[in-house]
């Protein structure tokens, strides 16, 4: 097995491999990384070949962490790691990890870190790469919980697994005149998002507004904004990433807290679930509600009230 570093002439082969893969997502495509400024990361995107056959791709970059030079499954993505063929065996996973370790050592890295997609993003869930890493002495650097909802074949089934208070809040929003629809009002949503993050957490959104527009341009309809309106004013919204045909991720969620009493988020997500079901998605990922293994219990209660359960989004480190 050999590694070839990605260059632009490999783009078609890379993107087509992600399309056919067992666990490729929104964050694995080269076009996703095009929204980053050229000097933001030192990219080390890798392609693994057995003979002339491409068997895996690995979006990556180098990063200084804890005083060490680490090869990271790309820090510009929520999760990434090895993108695998559906038929990847345990023996091939062991060889992939061995080949990556040999490459990283030869390039004078001090270790490897991978944040893998949660199992809902796999056509067929498997832990072969994790096993191969742990065989070599890897450990979990962190295990965050992400809140996921199983989408059934009708919105009525999803309503049935919600807590009564969530259904009551949804009905209150409807009676109050809240209207939910897909929207192009990114600037209006971004103002709500920025104000909330600044006021409540003292931070800025992951993306600038310009980057969000760029991402929308690059990824097309796989980036969507759904919003709740009250008297023609946006009062809540969520930016969704259609990660792959199985799962959609809520990357941003925010509301105007002056209208929180109308419970717009509850109705917003019921309508989003209804849309996702109609598109054939099997899972809705609300995103993490833990940070460095510390839970935000208020956020957890809200997501759980809508039928969510927590599963791991693991970050695995291997050092030498």
Phi, psi and omega in degrees: 000141180226159177251135172240127178286139182296137169225162187306330179292348178269000190304312183299315180297319179298307185296321179292326177296316179300318179303322186269354193285171177281328190222018179292144180226176173318320187277001182261344184284143176297326180296334175297318184286348181292342181282343179286142172301146186302331185261010183285322183229156166265096184289141173224057180291130188239144177238132184253124181242137166251106190066236178260007184262124176285120185247346178194152168235155189218094177293125187209165174208164176261149185209142172275121182222125179055037179075012181238153178266112188242139171272116191246136170297124216318125179290349176274005181237151177295324176200157181199254181079196180296125169267126195241153170290153178302332184261019180299125181267171175299317182297322178290323177298317177300320180290322177300313180294318177302316181294319178295316179298316179300318179297312183296320177296315181296332179268009175066032170279156178265354180174180181231142175225133184230127168255108188271154174296139172302160190296341180295341182272358180268141169298315177227109184301137175203158183238032185297316181294317178303315179301313182297325177290316182292328175303327183269003176102016178291164179216161175283114174285324171202155178228094180273154175262131172246140187268119183238146178243128172285125179267123181268187185275001176207150180294334179299321179293321178291323176299327183291337180265358176281155177287150182306322182295330178289319178293323177297316179296323177298315181294324177298317179298317179299314182293333180281351178095016177292132177243132180246135178202164171289145190222154169255013184277056183297322181295317178296315178297320183296325176297316178298312181299310183298317179299316182294313182296322179292315184290318189266331186230352180068029181230170177254160175301154178303321181252146165287166177299321179296320178293324179295318175297319180296317179297320176298321179294317183287319188260354175063222185289000174283352170248123183224147174244124170249138185224152174253132183241143174232117183051048177069010177250132177291127181241351178195157178193167176214135174263123184254143169248121173282094190291317174198181184296350184261329191216144176240139185247131171275102184280321176234140174223129179203159178214158173279111189290347174293339181245018181301327182296343178278351179058050182293329183295325181296313178292321179306311185284331173298316179292324177294317177301316181300315177298314183297320177298317181295336180268358176087012176290146181261337185221146172241124181255114178284350186090176187286151171231021170233155176221118185053043176070015176251123185279145167265097190291329177294317177294321178299316181298318180297312182293321179293329180294337179266010175101010184277150171233151182272131171234163185283138161247101192268142170243120187247133180242136174233122182236162176216000000 
